[in-house]
Amino acid sequence: MAIDPYKVWANMRLKIWPERYWMVDLLDGTAETVSKAVVSSTSRYCCVIRDQAGLSVIADEKTVTSLEAEVTPRDRFGPFRVISTDGELPFDVIGFLHPVLKELNGRGIKAGSQCGAVFDHLFIYEKDIERAKEILEEFIESAKSR
């Protein structure tokens, strides 16, 4: 039986990471340097994505600065703040982020999603973080009455 994503949201807490984050677009040939930067990062949130364009890294300013001292990025986006789920998130819940992304995007907030095995993460432009937090808190409250 499918798990209702709203029931999961009704019991969810959020964590806003205190650091500023950047998304950096790098060539695929930088994988070894990226790996070293991520492993040596003292930040608790760091993400590497490899796709058809090469590598994307979402990391705190300190990690990005050390990485950019080694390689030249093609592009850089941010600053972002990261909001993570901080509660029980069953792995098999289907469509968990969809209603939240729809709500945030519908109110003009760009929210990039990144899923981990245990928690989901949204990276949101720093200028929008307070508004996003309010929207998410309202969403969680409304999920409790569904």
N, C-alpha and C positions, 0 to 999 in steps of 0.2 A: 504494500500500500504506500502511495506517495506521501511524503511529509509536507504539510502545508507550510510554505515559507513564511506566511504571516504569523503562524503560531510560534515559529522559531524567533522571528523578529520581536514578538511580544515579550520574550524573555531575554532579549539581547541587551548587553551593555556595550558601550563604545569606548575606545581608547584613542585619544589624539596624541600622536607622537610629538614631543616638544621641538624637535629639530626642524630646520628648513631642508627641503629635499629638491633635487633637480633630476630631470630625465635627460640623459645624454645619449646621443646617437653616434655610434662608433662603427668602424669597419670591422668585418668578421675577423680579419687577421690580428686583431688586438685581444683575442680571447685569453691568452696567457697573462697579459698585463692586467686585464679586467679581473681575472680570477684572483690574482695576487692582491689587488686593491680590495676586493670584496672580503677575502679571507682576513686581511689585516685590519679591516674596518672595525672601529669600536662601536659603531652605530648598531642598534638592535634591529633596525629595519633596513634592508638592502635587497634589491631585486635585479636579476640579470635575465634578459629575454633574448633568445637567439631566434631570428626568423629570416625570411627571404631578403631583408634589407641589411642584415648584419647583426650587430648587438645593440641593445638598449639597456641602459643601466639606470635604475632609480636609486639614488643614494643621498646621504646627507652631504652638506657642503664640504666638510673636512675630507670625506672620502673622494668626492668629485674633484676637489682641488688637487689631491695627491695623484689621482688618476690622470687628470689633465696635464700634470707635470711630465707624464710619461708618454702620452699619446694625444694627438690632435683630434678633437671631436668634429664630426660633420655638422652637428647642431646641438643646441642645448635649450631646454624648456624649463620654466619654473619662475619663481620658486613655488614649491608645493608644500602642503602639509599632508600628512598621512593619517587617515582615520581607519582604525582596525576594529573588527568585531572582537569583543572580549567576553565571550560567553560560550556556552556549549553550542557547537555548530555541527550537526550531523553531516557526515560526508555525503550521504545519499539524498540530501534535500535538493530538489530540482527547482531552478528558477529563483534562487534565494536573492540574488542581487538585482534581478530585473525590476521589481516594483520600486526599489530604492533609487536605482538609476533613472527610471522613468520619472519619479518625483523630482529628483535633483535636476535632471536635464530639462524637465518641463518648466522649471523655475529659473532657467538660464545658467545653471551651474554645471561646468564641465567636471565630470567625475570619471577618472580612469580607474578601472577595476583590475585588481591583481589577486588571484586566489592562491592561498597556501593550502597545505593538507589539513591544517587545524583551524586557521582563521582566514577571513577574507579582508582585503584592504582596498581602500579608495584613496587615490591621490587627487587632491583638490587644490586649485590655485590658492595660495596663501591669502590673497585679498578676499576670497569667498569663504574662508574656513568658519567664521562665526555664524554666518547665515546658513551654511551647510549643516553645522552642528544643530542649530535650531530646527531646521527642516527634518533632520534625522530623528531628533528627540520627539517631535510632533508625530512623525511616522510611527515610531515605536509605541507611543501612547495610543494612536489610533488602531494599531495592530492588536492591542490588548482587548479592544471592544469588538473585534470582528467575530 
